[in-house]
C-alpha cells in the first residue's frame, strides 16, 4: 500500500520534534508519495525556522539536501486542482493541504498527516469519503509496524 505524506510528516525526517521517531519509522517501512507541493512547503518550513532562529542557514540547507534524497515518489499537482478546491470548500480548510488528500483520493492510497487541525476537520464530518483514507502518524506507524 502506498501512503501519501505531507510536509508535517516529511519535515520530521530532518528536524527533531515530536513524532520524528515515528516519521522515520514510516519512511523506512512504507512506500511513500507526495504531490510536488511538498518541495515548496518543506522549503518554506525550513525558511521559517531560520527566521525564528530555530535553525541556522547551514542547518536549513543541510535539511533541504537530506529531504531531496528522501525515498519518496513526487507527483505533479496540476490535475488535482479541481478536486483540491472542492475538498477545501467542503472542509473549510486551506486548499494546499487538500492537494495531498486529493492525490491520495485520486489513486486509492491512504493519506498520513501530523496536522491535527486537518485531522479534526475530517473527523468532524463523521463517516465521510475522506475518513477511511486519512490516518494520523501514530496510526500509520502502528499499521506498518506489524
C-alpha positions as CSV (number, residue, x, y, z in Angstrom):
1,X,0.0,0.0,0.0
2,X,1.3,3.4,-0.9
3,X,0.9,6.3,1.5
4,X,0.7,10.0,0.7
5,X,2.6,12.1,3.3
6,X,2.5,15.9,3.7
7,X,5.1,18.4,4.9
8,X,4.1,17.9,8.5
9,X,5.5,14.3,8.2
10,X,8.5,15.0,5.9
11,X,9.9,17.8,8.0
12,X,10.1,15.4,10.9
13,X,12.6,13.3,9.0
14,X,15.2,16.1,9.2
15,X,14.2,18.1,12.3
16,X,13.9,16.5,15.7
17,X,10.5,17.2,17.1
18,X,7.5,15.4,18.5
19,X,6.8,12.5,16.2
20,X,10.2,12.4,14.5
21,X,10.9,8.8,15.5
22,X,7.6,7.7,14.1
23,X,8.0,9.6,10.9
24,X,11.4,8.0,10.4
25,X,9.9,4.5,11.0
26,X,7.3,5.3,8.4
27,X,10.0,6.5,5.9
28,X,11.8,3.2,6.4
29,X,8.8,0.8,6.3
30,X,6.3,2.1,3.7
31,X,6.2,3.2,0.1
32,X,5.6,7.0,0.2
33,X,4.3,9.5,-2.3
34,X,3.5,13.2,-2.2
35,X,2.5,16.0,-4.6
36,X,5.3,18.2,-5.8
37,X,3.9,20.9,-3.5
38,X,5.8,19.0,-0.7
39,X,9.1,20.6,-2.0
40,X,7.8,24.2,-1.7
41,X,6.2,23.5,1.7
42,X,9.3,21.9,3.2
43,X,11.5,24.8,1.9
44,X,9.1,27.3,3.5
45,X,9.2,25.5,6.8
46,X,13.0,25.5,6.8
47,X,13.0,29.2,5.9
48,X,10.6,30.0,8.8
49,X,12.8,28.0,11.2
50,X,15.8,30.2,10.2
51,X,13.7,33.3,10.6
52,X,12.8,32.3,14.1
53,X,16.4,31.4,14.9
54,X,15.4,27.7,15.4
55,X,17.9,26.7,12.7
56,X,21.0,28.3,11.2
57,X,21.1,28.8,7.4
58,X,23.7,26.0,7.2
59,X,21.4,23.6,9.1
60,X,18.4,24.5,6.9
61,X,20.5,23.9,3.8
62,X,21.6,20.5,5.1
63,X,18.0,19.6,6.0
64,X,16.9,20.6,2.4
65,X,19.6,18.4,0.9
66,X,18.5,15.5,3.1
67,X,14.9,15.9,2.1
68,X,15.9,16.0,-1.6
69,X,17.3,12.5,-1.1
70,X,14.3,11.0,0.7
71,X,12.9,7.9,-0.8
72,X,9.5,9.3,-1.8
73,X,7.7,9.5,-5.2
74,X,6.8,13.1,-6.2
75,X,3.7,13.6,-8.3
76,X,2.6,16.7,-10.3
77,X,-0.3,18.6,-8.8
78,X,-2.0,20.3,-11.8
79,X,-4.6,17.5,-12.3
80,X,-5.6,17.8,-8.6
81,X,-6.7,21.5,-8.7
82,X,-10.4,20.9,-9.2
83,X,-10.6,18.1,-6.5
84,X,-8.5,20.1,-4.0
85,X,-10.6,23.2,-4.5
86,X,-13.8,21.2,-3.9
87,X,-12.3,19.5,-0.8
88,X,-11.1,22.8,0.6
89,X,-14.6,24.3,0.3
90,X,-16.2,21.2,1.9
91,X,-13.7,21.1,4.8
92,X,-13.3,24.9,5.1
93,X,-9.6,24.2,5.1
94,X,-6.7,25.6,3.1
95,X,-6.5,24.1,-0.4
96,X,-2.8,23.4,-0.3
97,X,-3.4,20.8,2.4
98,X,-6.2,19.3,0.3
99,X,-3.8,18.7,-2.6
100,X,-2.3,15.9,-0.5
101,X,-5.8,14.5,0.2
102,X,-6.6,14.8,-3.5
103,X,-3.6,12.8,-4.5
104,X,-4.5,10.0,-2.1
105,X,-8.1,10.0,-3.2
106,X,-7.3,10.0,-6.9
107,X,-5.1,7.0,-6.6
108,X,-6.9,5.0,-3.9
109,X,-4.0,5.5,-1.5
110,X,-4.0,6.4,2.2
111,X,-3.0,9.9,3.4
112,X,-0.9,10.3,6.6
113,X,-0.6,13.7,8.3
114,X,0.5,15.1,11.6
115,X,-1.7,18.2,11.0
116,X,-4.1,17.9,14.0
117,X,-6.3,20.7,12.7
118,X,-6.8,18.9,9.4
119,X,-7.4,15.5,11.1
120,X,-10.0,17.1,13.4
121,X,-11.9,18.7,10.5
122,X,-12.0,15.5,8.5
123,X,-13.1,13.5,11.6
124,X,-15.8,16.1,12.4
125,X,-17.5,15.3,9.1
126,X,-18.4,11.9,10.5
127,X,-18.3,8.9,8.2
128,X,-17.3,10.7,5.0
129,X,-15.5,9.8,1.9
130,X,-12.2,11.1,3.4
131,X,-12.3,9.5,6.8
132,X,-11.4,6.0,5.7
133,X,-8.3,7.1,3.8
134,X,-6.8,9.6,6.3
135,X,-4.6,8.5,9.1
136,X,-2.6,10.1,11.9
137,X,1.1,9.5,12.1
138,X,0.7,7.2,15.1
139,X,-2.0,5.2,13.4
140,X,0.2,4.7,10.3
141,X,3.2,3.6,12.3
142,X,1.0,1.1,14.2
143,X,-0.3,-0.3,10.9
144,X,3.1,-0.7,9.4
145,X,5.0,-2.0,12.5
146,X,3.1,-5.3,12.4
